[in-house]
């Protein structure tokens, strides 16, 4: 398989997910343009069937995003910057392939804990959240460390996330990333 | 909240069924969620999500390619103003498909379009190609 075929598969997955999630899903033509016309609508439709069979039509998998949303809801998070920073870190984690080593619920807990640490500097994992998830700062510690270390090493290559979270409407949440990559202390986070 | 839009929590009285990838058995449950989200309700929803989460991804592609693809998908949803949940779900399908097919990758050049290129393509098509067709 060539790498450009991967792009076609990714576009097809996006097409499938969009049908499930978005109010107005992608059209085949929009995805055709996004790939600079390297694949056709027919190819997307061909892979759609193949992917659906491969995932056994199991379309509703819980994602990091679902867990982040439920954690923020449980902590009644009112700070908008903390809200956007949690989502920003979750997107970083997806892109960093942290999912290879940790489950979505662990990654989401780490993203929320790190963002609370960046904003409030303590109480990053409140008792409510600990009770809900069964996790503690120490149990998700390795994931937190991996996430913050990776942020420091590779923050320059995430163009899309940087653009998405460097907006006033998202409280310039990206500006806090630099702090997190250099000063994470698990003892302080408790 | 997006979580409320998740198919697990649709507020209809009909049963929701889906296929569990690991055990290949069909799970059914009754939607019984109400609009006021008290702690018990949140805990119940969390437990359902936790039971059904896929433990880890297993895709066999290299880090650089994965980063490029995720970046490209986030770029696309930003241009077309779609929800970020779309990318998370898409990458789950992508991972399952790749781990099932166990492919060996041959490096080649991907045509990754950035925001400007996607917009240019769209404008070009809307202004010129439709007229020609």
Interface residues (C-beta under 8 A of the other chain):
Chain A: X1 X2 X3 X4 X6 X7 X9 X10 X13 X14 X16 X17 X18 X20 X21 X22 X26 X29 X30 X31 X33 X34 X35 X36 X37 X38 X50 X51 X54 X55 X56 X57 X58 X59 X60 X61 X62 X63 X64 X65 X66 X67 X69 X70 X73 X74 X87 X91 X94 X95 X96 X97 X99 X100 X101 X102 X103 X104 X105 X128 X132 X133 X154 X157 X158 X159 X160 X161 X163 X164
Chain B: X1 X2 X3 X5 X6 X7 X8 X18 X19 X20 X21 X24 X37 X39 X42 X43 X45 X46 X49 X50 X52 X53 X54 X55 X56 X57 X58 X59 X61 X63 X65 X66 X67 X69 X70 X71 X72 X73 X74 X75 X76 X77 X78 X79 X80 X82 X83 X84 X85 X86 X87 X88 X89 X90 X91 X92 X93 X94 X95 X96 X97 X98 X100 X101 X103 X104 X105 X106 X107 X108 X109 X110 X111 X112 X113 X114 X115 X117 X118 X121 X122 X125
